[in-house]
């Protein structure tokens, strides 16, 4: 793979070539999913997408332990970070980060998972009215030239608006308190919130994140139907303002689709 170099200047992110990252809710391995929706039928298409895309970092959502094992088996060249949301170990869904160790190394002192609650360090905690545990997994990645970037991958609640709004405030707080303030940030995930949602506006009005999506307003939740349809997305990739130029895309997820979400991609030019 072509070596990617990361340069940070005043503190605008500039690079030689292109960095591609992706966020993809792959749909949990649900007992009720039959036929083409069965995990065993979907995993080859998901793996092909992840392999062919040239993503040096990607975040997934709704990943159960057996799915994580399958993906790691099919993607042995990549490393993975993140824990199960139920117990901080292997229980429940993960929101894992995968990265290419030929491009990045993960800072062992700057990575982890926090829970979207009033007690973010308590595994499995829920205090904001949501009935499902929600998390954010994150890490600081360093390129071969020694320059670094923070990446956060989250999955917000699908029912509780107060939970989403408080999740936004907590994530902004964590970003603002990161140790290396001049290093850029990428926040990705399934936010279960459209671009017009107050929780998303909290992120984008914070001064620490911007949206490169522009007018690319298409549905990312696809109702298990192929093709892109008009609408507002709920899957996002945001960056710090220091990443001035990037191309955001929603990619149609096959036919039949591999998940009930389309993946989203951000390409960051490096020159």
Secondary structure, 3 states (H helix, E strand, C coil): CCCCEEEEECCEEEEECEEEEEEEECCCCCCCCCHHHCHHHHHHHHHHHHHHCCCCEEEEECECHHHHHHHHHHCCCEEEECCCCCCCCCCCCECCEEEECCCEEEEEEEEEEEECCCCCCCCCCCCCCCCCCCEEEEEEEEECCCCEEEEEEEECCCCCHHHHHHHHHHHHHHHHCCCCCCCEEEEEEECCCCCCCHHHHHHHCCCCCEECCCCCCECCECCCCCCCCECCCCEEEEECCCCCCCEEEEECCECCECCCECEEEEEEECC
